[in-house]
């Protein structure tokens, strides 16, 4: 069970970005985006900020910690 819920996929799709496009924007591999969307990877603070800026949503709305 993941330690957090990740809503990155919903925000990425709203921006009509593929996983590959988002990965290129934030400087990671597509597999990293895939693992994030499945809540299988905890991002660094820098990556979380970059993702937040790329999809136009606050970090706390993308990553939910119970």
Predicted model as a PDB file, atoms N, CA, C, CB and O in Angstrom, pLDDT in the B-factor column:
MODEL        1                                                                  
ATOM      1  N   UNK A   1       0.843  -1.184   0.000  1.00 47.00           N  
ATOM      2  CA  UNK A   1       0.000   0.000   0.000  1.00 47.00           C  
ATOM      3  C   UNK A   1       0.894   1.256   0.000  1.00 47.00           C  
ATOM      4  CB  UNK A   1      -0.962  -0.007   1.233  1.00 47.00           C  
ATOM      5  O   UNK A   1       1.818   1.362   0.807  1.00 47.00           O  
ATOM      6  N   UNK A   2       0.611   2.208  -0.914  1.00 60.00           N  
ATOM      7  CA  UNK A   2       1.443   3.405  -0.970  1.00 60.00           C  
ATOM      8  C   UNK A   2       1.263   4.293   0.255  1.00 60.00           C  
ATOM      9  CB  UNK A   2       1.130   4.194  -2.219  1.00 60.00           C  
ATOM     10  O   UNK A   2       0.216   4.279   0.902  1.00 60.00           O  
ATOM     11  N   UNK A   3       2.313   5.072   0.564  1.00 79.00           N  
ATOM     12  CA  UNK A   3       2.266   5.991   1.696  1.00 79.00           C  
ATOM     13  C   UNK A   3       1.540   7.284   1.362  1.00 79.00           C  
ATOM     14  CB  UNK A   3       3.663   6.300   2.167  1.00 79.00           C  
ATOM     15  O   UNK A   3       1.306   8.114   2.240  1.00 79.00           O  
ATOM     16  N   UNK A   4       1.186   7.457   0.094  1.00 83.00           N  
ATOM     17  CA  UNK A   4       0.536   8.685  -0.334  1.00 83.00           C  
ATOM     18  C   UNK A   4      -0.344   8.408  -1.551  1.00 83.00           C  
ATOM     19  CB  UNK A   4       1.583   9.775  -0.653  1.00 83.00           C  
ATOM     20  O   UNK A   4      -0.220   7.373  -2.206  1.00 83.00           O  
ATOM     21  N   UNK A   5      -1.220   9.342  -1.831  1.00 91.00           N  
ATOM     22  CA  UNK A   5      -2.044   9.276  -3.032  1.00 91.00           C  
ATOM     23  C   UNK A   5      -1.485  10.306  -4.006  1.00 91.00           C  
ATOM     24  CB  UNK A   5      -3.572   9.540  -2.714  1.00 91.00           C  
ATOM     25  O   UNK A   5      -1.160  11.426  -3.613  1.00 91.00           O  
ATOM     26  N   UNK A   6      -1.377   9.931  -5.258  1.00 94.00           N  
ATOM     27  CA  UNK A   6      -0.837  10.832  -6.272  1.00 94.00           C  
ATOM     28  C   UNK A   6      -1.899  11.099  -7.329  1.00 94.00           C  
ATOM     29  CB  UNK A   6       0.441  10.239  -6.917  1.00 94.00           C  
ATOM     30  O   UNK A   6      -2.424  10.173  -7.946  1.00 94.00           O  
ATOM     31  N   UNK A   7      -2.206  12.369  -7.529  1.00 97.00           N  
ATOM     32  CA  UNK A   7      -3.192  12.767  -8.529  1.00 97.00           C  
ATOM     33  C   UNK A   7      -2.532  13.367  -9.774  1.00 97.00           C  
ATOM     34  CB  UNK A   7      -4.171  13.769  -7.926  1.00 97.00           C  
ATOM     35  O   UNK A   7      -3.170  14.086 -10.543  1.00 97.00           O  
ATOM     36  N   UNK A   8      -1.268  13.067  -9.954  1.00 97.00           N  
ATOM     37  CA  UNK A   8      -0.521  13.637 -11.071  1.00 97.00           C  
ATOM     38  C   UNK A   8      -1.169  13.305 -12.413  1.00 97.00           C  
ATOM     39  CB  UNK A   8       0.915  13.134 -11.051  1.00 97.00           C  
ATOM     40  O   UNK A   8      -1.245  14.164 -13.292  1.00 97.00           O  
ATOM     41  N   UNK A   9      -1.629  12.088 -12.574  1.00 98.00           N  
ATOM     42  CA  UNK A   9      -2.201  11.675 -13.855  1.00 98.00           C  
ATOM     43  C   UNK A   9      -3.376  12.567 -14.250  1.00 98.00           C  
ATOM     44  CB  UNK A   9      -2.651  10.213 -13.789  1.00 98.00           C  
ATOM     45  O   UNK A   9      -3.474  12.983 -15.405  1.00 98.00           O  
ATOM     46  N   UNK A  10      -4.268  12.862 -13.307  1.00 97.00           N  
ATOM     47  CA  UNK A  10      -5.422  13.704 -13.616  1.00 97.00           C  
ATOM     48  C   UNK A  10      -4.981  15.101 -14.063  1.00 97.00           C  
ATOM     49  CB  UNK A  10      -6.349  13.806 -12.393  1.00 97.00           C  
ATOM     50  O   UNK A  10      -5.505  15.640 -15.038  1.00 97.00           O  
ATOM     51  N   UNK A  11      -4.029  15.674 -13.354  1.00 98.00           N  
ATOM     52  CA  UNK A  11      -3.551  17.008 -13.705  1.00 98.00           C  
ATOM     53  C   UNK A  11      -2.781  16.989 -15.025  1.00 98.00           C  
ATOM     54  CB  UNK A  11      -2.666  17.567 -12.587  1.00 98.00           C  
ATOM     55  O   UNK A  11      -2.887  17.928 -15.814  1.00 98.00           O  
ATOM     56  N   UNK A  12      -2.016  15.940 -15.271  1.00 97.00           N  
ATOM     57  CA  UNK A  12      -1.291  15.814 -16.536  1.00 97.00           C  
ATOM     58  C   UNK A  12      -2.257  15.722 -17.705  1.00 97.00           C  
ATOM     59  CB  UNK A  12      -0.376  14.585 -16.513  1.00 97.00           C  
ATOM     60  O   UNK A  12      -2.053  16.360 -18.738  1.00 97.00           O  
ATOM     61  N   UNK A  13      -3.304  14.931 -17.544  1.00 98.00           N  
ATOM     62  CA  UNK A  13      -4.280  14.769 -18.611  1.00 98.00           C  
ATOM     63  C   UNK A  13      -5.066  16.061 -18.866  1.00 98.00           C  
ATOM     64  CB  UNK A  13      -5.237  13.635 -18.270  1.00 98.00           C  
ATOM     65  O   UNK A  13      -5.418  16.351 -20.010  1.00 98.00           O  
ATOM     66  N   UNK A  14      -5.339  16.826 -17.830  1.00 97.00           N  
ATOM     67  CA  UNK A  14      -6.017  18.112 -18.016  1.00 97.00           C  
ATOM     68  C   UNK A  14      -5.198  19.054 -18.893  1.00 97.00           C  
ATOM     69  CB  UNK A  14      -6.290  18.769 -16.662  1.00 97.00           C  
ATOM     70  O   UNK A  14      -5.752  19.844 -19.657  1.00 97.00           O  
ATOM     71  N   UNK A  15      -3.875  18.964 -18.775  1.00 97.00           N  
ATOM     72  CA  UNK A  15      -2.966  19.785 -19.591  1.00 97.00           C  
ATOM     73  C   UNK A  15      -2.697  19.149 -20.954  1.00 97.00           C  
ATOM     74  CB  UNK A  15      -1.640  20.002 -18.851  1.00 97.00           C  
ATOM     75  O   UNK A  15      -1.955  19.694 -21.770  1.00 97.00           O  
ATOM     76  N   UNK A  16      -3.318  17.978 -21.188  1.00 98.00           N  
ATOM     77  CA  UNK A  16      -3.161  17.232 -22.440  1.00 98.00           C  
ATOM     78  C   UNK A  16      -1.695  16.914 -22.733  1.00 98.00           C  
ATOM     79  CB  UNK A  16      -3.760  18.022 -23.600  1.00 98.00           C  
ATOM     80  O   UNK A  16      -1.216  17.061 -23.857  1.00 98.00           O  
ATOM     81  N   UNK A  17      -1.006  16.476 -21.686  1.00 98.00           N  
ATOM     82  CA  UNK A  17       0.395  16.074 -21.806  1.00 98.00           C  
ATOM     83  C   UNK A  17       0.498  14.560 -21.732  1.00 98.00           C  
ATOM     84  CB  UNK A  17       1.258  16.731 -20.702  1.00 98.00           C  
ATOM     85  O   UNK A  17      -0.225  13.917 -20.971  1.00 98.00           O  
ATOM     86  N   UNK A  18       1.393  13.997 -22.521  1.00 98.00           N  
ATOM     87  CA  UNK A  18       1.700  12.576 -22.373  1.00 98.00           C  
ATOM     88  C   UNK A  18       2.706  12.435 -21.233  1.00 98.00           C  
ATOM     89  CB  UNK A  18       2.262  11.963 -23.715  1.00 98.00           C  
ATOM     90  O   UNK A  18       3.282  13.422 -20.775  1.00 98.00           O  
ATOM     91  N   UNK A  19       2.908  11.212 -20.786  1.00 98.00           N  
ATOM     92  CA  UNK A  19       3.928  10.978 -19.765  1.00 98.00           C  
ATOM     93  C   UNK A  19       5.287  11.402 -20.287  1.00 98.00           C  
ATOM     94  CB  UNK A  19       3.953   9.496 -19.339  1.00 98.00           C  
ATOM     95  O   UNK A  19       6.081  11.981 -19.547  1.00 98.00           O  
ATOM     96  N   UNK A  20       5.563  11.125 -21.540  1.00 98.00           N  
ATOM     97  CA  UNK A  20       6.851  11.481 -22.137  1.00 98.00           C  
ATOM     98  C   UNK A  20       7.042  12.994 -22.175  1.00 98.00           C  
ATOM     99  CB  UNK A  20       6.960  10.904 -23.549  1.00 98.00           C  
ATOM    100  O   UNK A  20       8.122  13.485 -21.846  1.00 98.00           O  
ATOM    101  N   UNK A  21       6.018  13.732 -22.568  1.00 98.00           N  
ATOM    102  CA  UNK A  21       6.118  15.189 -22.634  1.00 98.00           C  
ATOM    103  C   UNK A  21       6.369  15.793 -21.257  1.00 98.00           C  
ATOM    104  CB  UNK A  21       4.846  15.780 -23.239  1.00 98.00           C  
ATOM    105  O   UNK A  21       7.213  16.675 -21.097  1.00 98.00           O  
ATOM    106  N   UNK A  22       5.630  15.311 -20.270  1.00 98.00           N  
ATOM    107  CA  UNK A  22       5.820  15.816 -18.913  1.00 98.00           C  
ATOM    108  C   UNK A  22       7.218  15.478 -18.408  1.00 98.00           C  
ATOM    109  CB  UNK A  22       4.756  15.237 -17.965  1.00 98.00           C  
ATOM    110  O   UNK A  22       7.882  16.310 -17.789  1.00 98.00           O  
ATOM    111  N   UNK A  23       7.654  14.257 -18.676  1.00 98.00           N  
ATOM    112  CA  UNK A  23       8.987  13.839 -18.254  1.00 98.00           C  
ATOM    113  C   UNK A  23      10.057  14.751 -18.848  1.00 98.00           C  
ATOM    114  CB  UNK A  23       9.245  12.383 -18.663  1.00 98.00           C  
ATOM    115  O   UNK A  23      10.990  15.145 -18.148  1.00 98.00           O  
ATOM    116  N   UNK A  24       9.936  15.088 -20.123  1.00 98.00           N  
ATOM    117  CA  UNK A  24      10.906  15.975 -20.758  1.00 98.00           C  
ATOM    118  C   UNK A  24      10.884  17.360 -20.124  1.00 98.00           C  
ATOM    119  CB  UNK A  24      10.628  16.081 -22.254  1.00 98.00           C  
ATOM    120  O   UNK A  24      11.937  17.970 -19.934  1.00 98.00           O  
ATOM    121  N   UNK A  25       9.696  17.864 -19.794  1.00 98.00           N  
ATOM    122  CA  UNK A  25       9.580  19.195 -19.185  1.00 98.00           C  
ATOM    123  C   UNK A  25      10.288  19.276 -17.843  1.00 98.00           C  
ATOM    124  CB  UNK A  25       8.118  19.566 -19.008  1.00 98.00           C  
ATOM    125  O   UNK A  25      10.891  20.298 -17.515  1.00 98.00           O  
ATOM    126  N   UNK A  26      10.216  18.195 -17.065  1.00 98.00           N  
ATOM    127  CA  UNK A  26      10.788  18.239 -15.712  1.00 98.00           C  
ATOM    128  C   UNK A  26      12.142  17.532 -15.612  1.00 98.00           C  
ATOM    129  CB  UNK A  26       9.821  17.614 -14.728  1.00 98.00           C  
ATOM    130  O   UNK A  26      12.734  17.483 -14.534  1.00 98.00           O  
ATOM    131  N   UNK A  27      12.631  16.989 -16.718  1.00 98.00           N  
ATOM    132  CA  UNK A  27      13.973  16.412 -16.740  1.00 98.00           C  
ATOM    133  C   UNK A  27      14.118  15.041 -16.115  1.00 98.00           C  
ATOM    134  CB  UNK A  27      14.883  17.315 -16.066  1.00 98.00           C  
ATOM    135  O   UNK A  27      15.135  14.746 -15.487  1.00 98.00           O  
ATOM    136  N   UNK A  28      13.097  14.192 -16.285  1.00 98.00           N  
ATOM    137  CA  UNK A  28      13.183  12.814 -15.791  1.00 98.00           C  
ATOM    138  C   UNK A  28      12.786  11.863 -16.921  1.00 98.00           C  
ATOM    139  CB  UNK A  28      12.264  12.603 -14.533  1.00 98.00           C  
ATOM    140  O   UNK A  28      12.401  12.302 -18.005  1.00 98.00           O  
ATOM    141  N   UNK A  29      12.883  10.576 -16.663  1.00 98.00           N  
ATOM    142  CA  UNK A  29      12.467   9.576 -17.651  1.00 98.00           C  
ATOM    143  C   UNK A  29      10.966   9.343 -17.546  1.00 98.00           C  
ATOM    144  CB  UNK A  29      13.238   8.244 -17.452  1.00 98.00           C  
ATOM    145  O   UNK A  29      10.362   9.609 -16.506  1.00 98.00           O  
ATOM    146  N   UNK A  30      10.370   8.848 -18.619  1.00 98.00           N  
ATOM    147  CA  UNK A  30       8.934   8.556 -18.636  1.00 98.00           C  
ATOM    148  C   UNK A  30       8.575   7.551 -17.542  1.00 98.00           C  
ATOM    149  CB  UNK A  30       8.508   8.015 -20.017  1.00 98.00           C  
ATOM    150  O   UNK A  30       7.504   7.635 -16.941  1.00 98.00           O  
ATOM    151  N   UNK A  31       9.463   6.615 -17.293  1.00 98.00           N  
ATOM    152  CA  UNK A  31       9.216   5.605 -16.258  1.00 98.00           C  
ATOM    153  C   UNK A  31       9.045   6.238 -14.882  1.00 98.00           C  
ATOM    154  CB  UNK A  31      10.358   4.594 -16.223  1.00 98.00           C  
ATOM    155  O   UNK A  31       8.282   5.736 -14.057  1.00 98.00           O  
ATOM    156  N   UNK A  32       9.746   7.328 -14.636  1.00 98.00           N  
ATOM    157  CA  UNK A  32       9.600   8.027 -13.359  1.00 98.00           C  
ATOM    158  C   UNK A  32       8.192   8.587 -13.223  1.00 98.00           C  
ATOM    159  CB  UNK A  32      10.640   9.158 -13.232  1.00 98.00           C  
ATOM    160  O   UNK A  32       7.581   8.481 -12.159  1.00 98.00           O  
ATOM    161  N   UNK A  33       7.676   9.177 -14.284  1.00 98.00           N  
ATOM    162  CA  UNK A  33       6.307   9.704 -14.268  1.00 98.00           C  
ATOM    163  C   UNK A  33       5.314   8.564 -14.051  1.00 98.00           C  
ATOM    164  CB  UNK A  33       5.989  10.456 -15.592  1.00 98.00           C  
ATOM    165  O   UNK A  33       4.363   8.698 -13.281  1.00 98.00           O  
ATOM    166  N   UNK A  34       5.543   7.448 -14.732  1.00 98.00           N  
ATOM    167  CA  UNK A  34       4.668   6.284 -14.586  1.00 98.00           C  
ATOM    168  C   UNK A  34       4.648   5.811 -13.126  1.00 98.00           C  
ATOM    169  CB  UNK A  34       5.133   5.136 -15.520  1.00 98.00           C  
ATOM    170  O   UNK A  34       3.580   5.549 -12.572  1.00 98.00           O  
ATOM    171  N   UNK A  35       5.815   5.703 -12.513  1.00 97.00           N  
ATOM    172  CA  UNK A  35       5.897   5.241 -11.120  1.00 97.00           C  
ATOM    173  C   UNK A  35       5.273   6.250 -10.156  1.00 97.00           C  
ATOM    174  CB  UNK A  35       7.358   4.986 -10.729  1.00 97.00           C  
ATOM    175  O   UNK A  35       4.640   5.863  -9.174  1.00 97.00           O  
ATOM    176  N   UNK A  36       5.450   7.539 -10.436  1.00 96.00           N  
ATOM    177  CA  UNK A  36       4.819   8.569  -9.609  1.00 96.00           C  
ATOM    178  C   UNK A  36       3.299   8.442  -9.674  1.00 96.00           C  
ATOM    179  CB  UNK A  36       5.260   9.979 -10.065  1.00 96.00           C  
ATOM    180  O   UNK A  36       2.622   8.497  -8.647  1.00 96.00           O  
ATOM    181  N   UNK A  37       2.773   8.274 -10.873  1.00 96.00           N  
ATOM    182  CA  UNK A  37       1.324   8.189 -11.046  1.00 96.00           C  
ATOM    183  C   UNK A  37       0.730   6.968 -10.350  1.00 96.00           C  
ATOM    184  CB  UNK A  37       0.979   8.152 -12.522  1.00 96.00           C  
ATOM    185  O   UNK A  37      -0.444   6.967  -9.979  1.00 96.00           O  
ATOM    186  N   UNK A  38       1.542   5.937 -10.176  1.00 94.00           N  
ATOM    187  CA  UNK A  38       1.094   4.740  -9.463  1.00 94.00           C  
ATOM    188  C   UNK A  38       1.420   4.808  -7.975  1.00 94.00           C  
ATOM    189  CB  UNK A  38       1.731   3.500 -10.071  1.00 94.00           C  
ATOM    190  O   UNK A  38       1.201   3.842  -7.244  1.00 94.00           O  
ATOM    191  N   UNK A  39       1.944   5.952  -7.525  1.00 90.00           N  
ATOM    192  CA  UNK A  39       2.355   6.152  -6.125  1.00 90.00           C  
ATOM    193  C   UNK A  39       3.389   5.116  -5.694  1.00 90.00           C  
ATOM    194  CB  UNK A  39       1.133   6.085  -5.195  1.00 90.00           C  
ATOM    195  O   UNK A  39       3.361   4.627  -4.565  1.00 90.00           O  
ATOM    196  N   UNK A  40       4.301   4.790  -6.610  1.00 92.00           N  
ATOM    197  CA  UNK A  40       5.369   3.839  -6.320  1.00 92.00           C  
ATOM    198  C   UNK A  40       6.716   4.530  -6.140  1.00 92.00           C  
ATOM    199  CB  UNK A  40       5.465   2.809  -7.430  1.00 92.00           C  
ATOM    200  O   UNK A  40       7.742   3.870  -5.980  1.00 92.00           O  
ATOM    201  N   UNK A  41       6.708   5.855  -6.167  1.00 91.00           N  
ATOM    202  CA  UNK A  41       7.958   6.608  -6.102  1.00 91.00           C  
ATOM    203  C   UNK A  41       7.703   7.917  -5.374  1.00 91.00           C  
ATOM    204  CB  UNK A  41       8.536   6.867  -7.525  1.00 91.00           C  
ATOM    205  O   UNK A  41       6.787   8.658  -5.729  1.00 91.00           O  
ATOM    206  N   UNK A  42       8.507   8.205  -4.358  1.00 90.00           N  
ATOM    207  CA  UNK A  42       8.426   9.487  -3.655  1.00 90.00           C  
ATOM    208  C   UNK A  42       9.349  10.476  -4.351  1.00 90.00           C  
ATOM    209  CB  UNK A  42       8.806   9.335  -2.144  1.00 90.00           C  
ATOM    210  O   UNK A  42      10.555  10.240  -4.435  1.00 90.00           O  
ATOM    211  N   UNK A  43       8.803  11.576  -4.850  1.00 93.00           N  
ATOM    212  CA  UNK A  43       9.653  12.531  -5.558  1.00 93.00           C  
ATOM    213  C   UNK A  43      10.477  13.381  -4.597  1.00 93.00           C  
ATOM    214  CB  UNK A  43       8.806  13.429  -6.444  1.00 93.00           C  
ATOM    215  O   UNK A  43      10.112  13.563  -3.435  1.00 93.00           O  
ATOM    216  N   UNK A  44      11.578  13.890  -5.098  1.00 95.00           N  
ATOM    217  CA  UNK A  44      12.341  14.875  -4.337  1.00 95.00           C  
ATOM    218  C   UNK A  44      11.509  16.152  -4.287  1.00 95.00           C  
ATOM    219  CB  UNK A  44      13.761  15.136  -4.978  1.00 95.00           C  
ATOM    220  O   UNK A  44      10.559  16.316  -5.051  1.00 95.00           O  
ATOM    221  N   UNK A  45      11.873  17.044  -3.389  1.00 95.00           N  
ATOM    222  CA  UNK A  45      11.160  18.319  -3.304  1.00 95.00           C  
ATOM    223  C   UNK A  45      11.284  19.091  -4.612  1.00 95.00           C  
ATOM    224  CB  UNK A  45      11.699  19.164  -2.137  1.00 95.00           C  
ATOM    225  O   UNK A  45      10.310  19.682  -5.077  1.00 95.00           O  
ATOM    226  N   UNK A  46      12.469  19.089  -5.204  1.00 98.00           N  
ATOM    227  CA  UNK A  46      12.671  19.800  -6.477  1.00 98.00           C  
ATOM    228  C   UNK A  46      11.777  19.233  -7.563  1.00 98.00           C  
ATOM    229  CB  UNK A  46      14.138  19.719  -6.916  1.00 98.00           C  
ATOM    230  O   UNK A  46      11.156  19.993  -8.306  1.00 98.00           O  
ATOM    231  N   UNK A  47      11.698  17.910  -7.673  1.00 98.00           N  
ATOM    232  CA  UNK A  47      10.850  17.292  -8.693  1.00 98.00           C  
ATOM    233  C   UNK A  47       9.384  17.609  -8.423  1.00 98.00           C  
ATOM    234  CB  UNK A  47      11.070  15.766  -8.735  1.00 98.00           C  
ATOM    235  O   UNK A  47       8.637  17.894  -9.359  1.00 98.00           O  
ATOM    236  N   UNK A  48       8.962  17.565  -7.172  1.00 96.00           N  
ATOM    237  CA  UNK A  48       7.571  17.894  -6.841  1.00 96.00           C  
ATOM    238  C   UNK A  48       7.236  19.330  -7.247  1.00 96.00           C  
ATOM    239  CB  UNK A  48       7.317  17.697  -5.333  1.00 96.00           C  
ATOM    240  O   UNK A  48       6.157  19.591  -7.780  1.00 96.00           O  
ATOM    241  N   UNK A  49       8.153  20.254  -6.995  1.00 98.00           N  
ATOM    242  CA  UNK A  49       7.944  21.656  -7.386  1.00 98.00           C  
ATOM    243  C   UNK A  49       7.890  21.770  -8.905  1.00 98.00           C  
ATOM    244  CB  UNK A  49       9.068  22.563  -6.817  1.00 98.00           C  
ATOM    245  O   UNK A  49       7.018  22.454  -9.441  1.00 98.00           O  
ATOM    246  N   UNK A  50       8.808  21.113  -9.602  1.00 98.00           N  
ATOM    247  CA  UNK A  50       8.816  21.161 -11.066  1.00 98.00           C  
ATOM    248  C   UNK A  50       7.532  20.590 -11.651  1.00 98.00           C  
ATOM    249  CB  UNK A  50      10.019  20.399 -11.615  1.00 98.00           C  
ATOM    250  O   UNK A  50       6.978  21.147 -12.599  1.00 98.00           O  
ATOM    251  N   UNK A  51       7.057  19.483 -11.091  1.00 98.00           N  
ATOM    252  CA  UNK A  51       5.802  18.888 -11.555  1.00 98.00           C  
ATOM    253  C   UNK A  51       4.626  19.821 -11.296  1.00 98.00           C  
ATOM    254  CB  UNK A  51       5.564  17.537 -10.869  1.00 98.00           C  
ATOM    255  O   UNK A  51       3.754  19.992 -12.148  1.00 98.00           O  
ATOM    256  N   UNK A  52       4.613  20.413 -10.123  1.00 98.00           N  
ATOM    257  CA  UNK A  52       3.553  21.347  -9.760  1.00 98.00           C  
ATOM    258  C   UNK A  52       3.479  22.495 -10.758  1.00 98.00           C  
ATOM    259  CB  UNK A  52       3.777  21.889  -8.346  1.00 98.00           C  
ATOM    260  O   UNK A  52       2.393  22.867 -11.203  1.00 98.00           O  
ATOM    261  N   UNK A  53       4.613  23.045 -11.100  1.00 98.00           N  
ATOM    262  CA  UNK A  53       4.663  24.147 -12.068  1.00 98.00           C  
ATOM    263  C   UNK A  53       4.245  23.686 -13.459  1.00 98.00           C  
ATOM    264  CB  UNK A  53       6.071  24.745 -12.121  1.00 98.00           C  
ATOM    265  O   UNK A  53       3.548  24.408 -14.172  1.00 98.00           O  
ATOM    266  N   UNK A  54       4.665  22.496 -13.842  1.00 98.00           N  
ATOM    267  CA  UNK A  54       4.371  21.985 -15.185  1.00 98.00           C  
ATOM    268  C   UNK A  54       2.880  21.731 -15.402  1.00 98.00           C  
ATOM    269  CB  UNK A  54       5.144  20.701 -15.430  1.00 98.00           C  
ATOM    270  O   UNK A  54       2.359  21.948 -16.496  1.00 98.00           O  
ATOM    271  N   UNK A  55       2.198  21.268 -14.349  1.00 98.00           N  
ATOM    272  CA  UNK A  55       0.764  20.967 -14.510  1.00 98.00           C  
ATOM    273  C   UNK A  55      -0.126  22.068 -13.946  1.00 98.00           C  
ATOM    274  CB  UNK A  55       0.426  19.645 -13.831  1.00 98.00           C  
ATOM    275  O   UNK A  55      -1.349  21.995 -14.065  1.00 98.00           O  
ATOM    276  N   UNK A  56       0.471  23.083 -13.336  1.00 97.00           N  
ATOM    277  CA  UNK A  56      -0.294  24.219 -12.843  1.00 97.00           C  
ATOM    278  C   UNK A  56      -1.190  23.916 -11.662  1.00 97.00           C  
ATOM    279  CB  UNK A  56      -1.113  24.760 -13.930  1.00 97.00           C  
ATOM    280  O   UNK A  56      -2.323  24.393 -11.590  1.00 97.00           O  
ATOM    281  N   UNK A  57      -0.677  23.117 -10.732  1.00 97.00           N  
ATOM    282  CA  UNK A  57      -1.457  22.759  -9.541  1.00 97.00           C  
ATOM    283  C   UNK A  57      -0.546  22.765  -8.321  1.00 97.00           C  
ATOM    284  CB  UNK A  57      -2.135  21.365  -9.712  1.00 97.00           C  
ATOM    285  O   UNK A  57       0.637  22.442  -8.430  1.00 97.00           O  
ATOM    286  N   UNK A  58      -1.087  23.132  -7.155  1.00 97.00           N  
ATOM    287  CA  UNK A  58      -0.279  23.102  -5.930  1.00 97.00           C  
ATOM    288  C   UNK A  58       0.195  21.680  -5.593  1.00 97.00           C  
ATOM    289  CB  UNK A  58      -1.086  23.673  -4.756  1.00 97.00           C  
ATOM    290  O   UNK A  58      -0.506  20.697  -5.836  1.00 97.00           O  
ATOM    291  N   UNK A  59       1.386  21.605  -5.036  1.00 96.00           N  
ATOM    292  CA  UNK A  59       1.949  20.308  -4.649  1.00 96.00           C  
ATOM    293  C   UNK A  59       0.982  19.523  -3.771  1.00 96.00           C  
ATOM    294  CB  UNK A  59       3.280  20.503  -3.916  1.00 96.00           C  
ATOM    295  O   UNK A  59       0.793  18.321  -3.959  1.00 96.00           O  
ATOM    296  N   UNK A  60       0.365  20.219  -2.800  1.00 94.00           N  
ATOM    297  CA  UNK A  60      -0.502  19.514  -1.859  1.00 94.00           C  
ATOM    298  C   UNK A  60      -1.786  18.991  -2.495  1.00 94.00           C  
ATOM    299  CB  UNK A  60      -0.848  20.421  -0.718  1.00 94.00           C  
ATOM    300  O   UNK A  60      -2.488  18.189  -1.880  1.00 94.00           O  
ATOM    301  N   UNK A  61      -2.108  19.429  -3.711  1.00 96.00           N  
ATOM    302  CA  UNK A  61      -3.252  18.860  -4.428  1.00 96.00           C  
ATOM    303  C   UNK A  61      -2.828  17.675  -5.304  1.00 96.00           C  
ATOM    304  CB  UNK A  61      -3.926  19.940  -5.293  1.00 96.00           C  
ATOM    305  O   UNK A  61      -3.646  16.818  -5.636  1.00 96.00           O  
ATOM    306  N   UNK A  62      -1.570  17.637  -5.665  1.00 97.00           N  
ATOM    307  CA  UNK A  62      -1.055  16.528  -6.485  1.00 97.00           C  
ATOM    308  C   UNK A  62      -0.708  15.336  -5.610  1.00 97.00           C  
ATOM    309  CB  UNK A  62       0.185  16.970  -7.292  1.00 97.00           C  
ATOM    310  O   UNK A  62      -1.051  14.199  -5.933  1.00 97.00           O  
ATOM    311  N   UNK A  63      -0.028  15.597  -4.504  1.00 93.00           N  
ATOM    312  CA  UNK A  63       0.418  14.534  -3.599  1.00 93.00           C  
ATOM    313  C   UNK A  63      -0.323  14.661  -2.281  1.00 93.00           C  
ATOM    314  CB  UNK A  63       1.956  14.595  -3.371  1.00 93.00           C  
ATOM    315  O   UNK A  63      -0.176  15.661  -1.578  1.00 93.00           O  
ATOM    316  N   UNK A  64      -1.110  13.665  -1.943  1.00 91.00           N  
ATOM    317  CA  UNK A  64      -1.899  13.670  -0.709  1.00 91.00           C  
ATOM    318  C   UNK A  64      -1.334  12.639   0.260  1.00 91.00           C  
ATOM    319  CB  UNK A  64      -3.395  13.378  -1.004  1.00 91.00           C  
ATOM    320  O   UNK A  64      -1.216  11.456  -0.061  1.00 91.00           O  
ATOM    321  N   UNK A  65      -0.993  13.110   1.439  1.00 83.00           N  
ATOM    322  CA  UNK A  65      -0.470  12.224   2.474  1.00 83.00           C  
ATOM    323  C   UNK A  65      -1.501  12.101   3.587  1.00 83.00           C  
ATOM    324  CB  UNK A  65       0.884  12.748   3.030  1.00 83.00           C  
ATOM    325  O   UNK A  65      -1.945  13.107   4.140  1.00 83.00           O  
ATOM    326  N   UNK A  66      -1.885  10.866   3.917  1.00 78.00           N  
ATOM    327  CA  UNK A  66      -2.898  10.685   4.966  1.00 78.00           C  
ATOM    328  C   UNK A  66      -2.393  11.051   6.360  1.00 78.00           C  
ATOM    329  CB  UNK A  66      -3.376   9.252   4.970  1.00 78.00           C  
ATOM    330  O   UNK A  66      -3.139  10.947   7.334  1.00 78.00           O  
TER     331      UNK A  66                                                      
ENDMDL                                                                          
END                                                                             
